[in-house]
Amino acid sequence: MLLEARWVVPIGGPPIEDGALVVTGGTIAAVGPSAELRGRYPGEPVETYADCALLPGLVNVHTHLDYSAFRHFAHPRGFGTWMLQLLLASRKLGMDDFAASALWGAHECVRNGVTSIADASEKGRTVALAARATGLRARVYLEVFGLDDAALPKTIERLDARLAQLRGEFETATTAVPGGPSSAREGPRLEWGVSPHAPYTVPPRLYREAARFARRAGLRMATHVAESQAEVELLTKGSSAIAKAYKAAHLWKRQHWAPPGISPVQCVAESGALGPDMLAVHVVHVDEKDIATLAATGTAVAHCPRSNLRLKCGIAPVADMIAAGITIGLGTDSLASNDNLDPFDEMRAALEVSRSRGAALTPAAVLRMATLEGARALGWDHLVGSLEVGKRADVVAVRMRGLETRDPVDALVAGASASDVRMTMIDGTPVFGGGNLPVEVADGFRSVRTRLGLMSE
Ligand SMILES: [Zn+2]
């Protein structure tokens, strides 16, 4: 199949005006000017997106699709209050509710031009089912919590059992290695990972054991770290809004946990959990030493600018982290702390906040964060993230508002939105081509929101 458009934005090279790409067996076989490729591939069926740009499928490196139904949940509240409200509200929902919520979220992703997600889920199965139903490429990190060190062996046992059960139910692969066997080269559509949740829910010993477990099982990891000032205070002083939230939710057993007295990043680093297989999420409250530690360990970062603003957490020092050589992808986080899963809105927010902390990013840099750098942060850059020969055909067609522009990247980042996505393709198969959300998906979502008392918001 030959896809042609007003612009092709490969990311790995300059934009191609009146460009095209050829997709064969789920793989990108050629990228170039349309006239040239039509000549080289005369028999290929042609699909024309005259008013669009073709981009690599967008990569959302941090989601919690289970929480999609919580959209507009986070009114202006600080982190501690938000966390408590979320904990209490979640108790109203059952597994089917989370599944309906995740399914809606996965549909929203493909409708918004997102083809790869990295999701952290306590359930795992909910997001895996949603990814399978929509064709979304997903890494699902199984979340691990546990404030009580005495419960640690049980926590790891449970993780092991959960993973075995999910692996039995879903046929999955670990991250493919370039040049590996052909099945590995095709890359994963669904992959498991492990997410020790955060330094305020996971003590150092559990970080160490969860990381050992993940590495033995060949799984990548993600963790929330240095998200809020409340987290820093809890770790350094032992008291904060998070401690209050724990007490209010009856989760706090002070005798089982003592503040380590160091920063969140140093806390995770000392447990040995940082590394090229770890994605550090948020990373707002960090100093020079923390940034140097992340860089030295090869840890990648998920930047979630809108969630950080919504929860009054602050602005991540992205320019400093890039200067230190850290790979940074872009994440929306969940709809419990964001308005939508629109990657273009997230790119604009990344651009906007970068102006107030360090050197401002360029539109090209934020588009790379939402594509190739995001893929690199997940260890998937040999598979997706750019339109290059040999990569998987994860492609989106996005309507261009200013067709006469000489710079489609600037135009897309400044003006495009999820509603401009005309087509989303994963592994060469279209998974969205316009049209409404399936009625049963919308109904399921609405009923969960009703249960949460959020229907009027
Ligand atoms: Zn998160």
Boltz pocket constraint, residues with backbone or C-beta under 6 A from the ligand:
constraints:
  - pocket:
      binder: B
      contacts: [[A, 62], [A, 63], [A, 64], [A, 120], [A, 224], [A, 281], [A, 333], [A, 334]]
      max_distance: 6.0
